[in-house]
Amino acid sequence: MPPSDPGSRPAGAASTLLAIGDEKDFDSFRKFCRRRRDFRPGTMCFKAASYSALLDGNLPPVGTDRLVAFLFFPFEYWDRHIEPRNYKGVYANRSFQTKFVRFWKEAEKAVQGAYRSRRITYVNPPGRLAAVRDKEWVKSVASRAGVPVPRSYATRKVRDILAMLDGGHKLYVKVRCGSMGKGITCLEEGRWMTNFRFRKGKILSRKSDYGWTFVNVTGNTAFLRELLGQYILIEEAVDPLLVGGRKFDLRMYVYRDEVLYVYGRTHEARAITTNISQGARGEKKSFPKLLPQPQLKEAERHAVQTVRALGLCFAGVDMMLCSDGQTSRMLEVNAFPGFPRTRRYNLSRFLAARMMKEHAR
């Protein structure tokens, strides 16, 4: 864990930023902690702590009246208690969400207990971090706020799905609290693809974040019946805009009412997902310039709407532009987005500067 500053309050500092994360989180927490030098004496104090320290009651002392907590993903807790390697069930079932909600209640209680005399605010509130893991909830909240999302289907009957496929629909069946493109099935007439495995009547999940390759299960109604009994959502596939014959989505990094950076990820037109972990390609920083600009601006506006509606301050919103060249759809929200490479966009530096500006008064 990076060393924290002493507990005493530097002259003139009005608040402290406390970053809580895990050392194995090299993609965001450790990147952000390297910006500790930006928190100059007299502006805002900087502290860092692990989730182990949080849950053990060993958080660092804070010498200011105000505390801003920036909570990163709890990798070690997740790997130990929610998705351990000896886990036998289907990936991202309901217990994942239940345990994640419980964790954030414990985390908030621990922060409040350690700093009772401080005025505490959160970059993203713990309760919202738990809720945003549920893709169906995210879509429903965003939709009520006027953000266009893929159409969802409530049916869990095999015959209804088969009838929709016969009628020309293309459907995605996703686990509700998954990530990294894991636990996805794409269904269309004559082509059923999944990155689950199915043996002896049971759905099997890999024990790694990687290697979730897609296999053909066309016509396997036993698999479909088992899948429909899981903690899933079913949605209509978006007809995507193509660039150079490739499909893509856009990860939009949003802070408050601003899209900071847009990262394009492309894959072959027939690919199931645009996740980097599924073989997609991260595009150059200039990629958004290839897109219809009014359509891009609309997508950015909806990304900001989404973050606001969810009660977050900072998040990564995945948007897909539609083939009509005008509209877009909000696909998913990641409250713990991996930070871009510094040479692309120095997100850590921006966040440090904005937080000092907002809270060092």
Buried (B, 14 or more C-beta within 10 A) or exposed (E): BBEBBEEEBBEEBBBBBBBBBBBEBEBBBBBBBEBBEBBEEEBBBBBBBBBBBBBEEEBBEBBBEBBBBBBBBBBBBBEEEBBEEEBEBBBBBBBBBEBBBEBBEBBBEBBEEBBEEBEBBBBBBBBBBBBBBBBBBBBEBBBEBEBBBBBBBEEBEBEBBBEBBEEEBBBBBBBBBBBBBBBBBBBBBEBBBBBBBBEEEEBBBBEEEEEBEBEEBEEBEEBBBBBBEBBBBBBBBBEBBEBEEBBBBBBBBBBEEEBBBBBBBBBEEEBBBBBBBBBBEBBEBEBBEEBEEEBBEBBBEBBBBBBBBBEBBBBBBBBBBBEEEEBBBBBBBBBBBBBBBEEEBBBBBBBBBBBBEBBBE
